[in-house]
């Protein structure tokens, strides 16, 4: 192994350690508790070393968010590919999404609520973002009928995000989460053909 290769590997390992520490601290105490000073103490590096990897907290949160999108995409893909048919795949992806948001609240916040330098819905977005959306799109597409599959995927995503966010914030009673998701999936599952997604043409 060359010196350059070893240094690149060590740098990647340090960055991974910093990102993991940020996630752990955020999940335990919230993102307000995540500061470069706290992180430097946690990973046992000086703050200048931390800044040699990331420009500041926002850059660290951005790295956490990208990692989160990669994990969410992988979990949705696993759920989709294990399903028996298109209806089951849509349901599996929807449940995987809401379960991810419920299990990893701080990580989900990094992806959707914190300040991150990520170009959403753009060609230059990181591959993890495209992969996650593509998993949603693959599950939704068989149910699009005459609707624009991309717009329908965005709408399905928005619905899942709304259910996850409103339930977590206490705006919706948590006890009915499964029933709400089932209702959403049932409505999407019925959009199989016909104009404007209004069900089968007559």
Order of alpha helices (4+ residues) and beta strands (2+ residues): alpha-alpha-alpha-alpha-alpha-alpha-alpha-alpha-alpha
